[in-house]
Amino acid sequence: PAPGNIPGPQVATGDIARVAATWLEQRNWAGRESIALPGPRDLTYEEMAADLSVAFGQPVAYEPAPMDSYREALMAAGQSASAAQGLIDMFS
């Protein structure tokens, strides 16, 4: 639902796993803490599609989903109506 030309922070799942494993191995932490884990640079969805096009060797295009479709997909995945609306509000 987000415009394709606005850069935003991205992070690889491997980076999340590496940081989580490091914290779990330390065992000297308690409570809750937020950790910023941005990638090396902000990317637009259009840039990510271009990178995937190169990786797959075929064209990949970003097409934003209509908000109603996004809401339906979120709710079909188990989000409540209010949680789905909260996510939609972040993109509009």
C-alpha positions in Angstrom: 0.0 0.0 0.0 3.0 2.3 0.3 4.2 4.5 -2.6 7.0 2.8 -4.5 9.3 5.8 -4.6 9.7 6.6 -0.9 12.8 5.2 0.7 12.5 3.4 4.0 14.7 1.2 6.3 15.0 -2.4 5.4 16.7 -5.3 7.3 17.6 -8.8 6.3 16.2 -11.7 8.3 19.8 -13.1 8.6 20.8 -9.9 10.4 17.9 -10.2 12.7 18.9 -13.8 13.5 22.5 -12.9 14.0 21.7 -10.2 16.5 19.1 -12.3 18.3 21.6 -15.2 18.6 24.2 -12.8 20.0 21.8 -11.6 22.7 20.6 -15.1 23.5 24.2 -16.3 23.9 25.1 -13.5 26.3 22.4 -14.4 28.9 23.2 -11.3 30.9 20.2 -9.2 29.8 16.9 -8.8 31.5 13.6 -7.1 30.8 12.8 -5.7 27.4 14.8 -3.5 25.0 14.3 -2.2 21.5 17.3 -2.5 19.2 17.5 -0.5 16.0 18.6 -2.8 13.2 18.5 -0.9 9.9 20.2 -2.1 6.8 23.1 -0.4 5.2 20.8 2.1 3.4 17.2 3.0 3.0 15.6 1.5 -0.2 12.4 2.3 -2.1 10.1 -0.6 -3.1 11.0 0.3 -6.7 14.7 -0.2 -5.9 14.0 -3.5 -4.3 12.0 -4.6 -7.3 15.0 -3.6 -9.5 17.4 -5.6 -7.3 15.1 -8.7 -7.5 14.9 -8.3 -11.3 18.7 -8.6 -11.4 18.8 -11.5 -9.0 16.0 -13.5 -10.7 17.0 -12.6 -14.3 13.5 -11.4 -15.1 11.5 -8.3 -14.6 9.9 -7.7 -11.2 7.7 -4.7 -10.6 6.3 -3.2 -7.4 2.6 -2.6 -7.6 1.0 -1.1 -4.5 -2.1 -2.9 -3.2 -5.4 -1.0 -2.8 -6.0 -0.4 0.8 -9.2 -2.5 0.8 -7.2 -5.5 -0.6 -4.5 -4.9 2.0 -7.1 -4.8 4.8 -8.7 -8.1 3.6 -5.3 -9.8 3.4 -4.4 -8.7 6.9 -7.7 -9.9 8.3 -7.5 -13.2 6.4 -4.1 -13.7 8.1 -5.6 -13.3 11.5 -5.4 -9.5 12.3 -8.4 -8.0 14.0 -10.2 -5.2 12.2 -8.7 -2.6 14.5 -5.1 -4.0 14.1 -5.6 -4.0 10.3 -6.8 -0.4 10.3 -3.8 0.6 12.5 -1.4 -0.8 9.9 -3.4 0.9 7.1 -3.2 4.2 8.9 0.6 4.0 9.0 0.6 3.9 5.2 -1.9 6.6 4.4 
